[in-house]
Structures are given as C-alpha cells and as structure tokens.
Amino acid sequence: MIYTTNQFAFDPQTRTFSQEASTLNVKHLYGRLPSGVVGLQLKNPLTDEVADFRYMGEDIDGEGDVECWNFVPTIAGVQGMRDIVGYRLVILND
C-alpha cells in the first residue's frame, strides 16, 4: 500500500511520521508481524518520490496490547528518497 506524507503527522525533531491505524484503514496490521517485512510505501506528493518502509516491531503496553507498529526505510527506500535516512514511521493502535 502506498501512503502519502501528507496522511501523517510529522515531528521534525524526532524525524517521525505518525498516524492512527483507523485513519489509515490498515486492518492488516492488527496482531504481530515478522520483523523486517516490507510493510508499506511512503510517497512525497511534492516530488513523487516513493520510499519502502520495513516493519521493525511493535511497542507493547503493560497489559500486553500493541501500542504501535514501528517502520524504518529500507535500503531501496533510502535510494528512492535520500532525505529520508534516519526517519521512522509509526502507526498507532487506536
């Protein structure tokens, strides 16, 4: 699935894109995914560049529920959007 950068909130200090799962309509994320899978693509609508992001794991709360899913750019994703090095993408489980 390709999402655009304008579908996410962006924190420039932490270099993090974030959004709630229900807003993105990503039902396939509910549960646990194997680490390292390519999870999604992020497109910059100003430049039309697309970066692949791989799933790196989830944050779990004290009750064992998933709080969020964490993604980082793949090597190929970085080649597609060089400015995205060091960024991360978080989808919040709402």
Secondary structure by P-SEA (a helix, b strand, c coil): cccccccccccccccbbbbbcccccccccccccccccccbbbbcccccbbbbbbbcbbbbcccccccbbbbbbcaaaaaaccccccbbbbbbcc
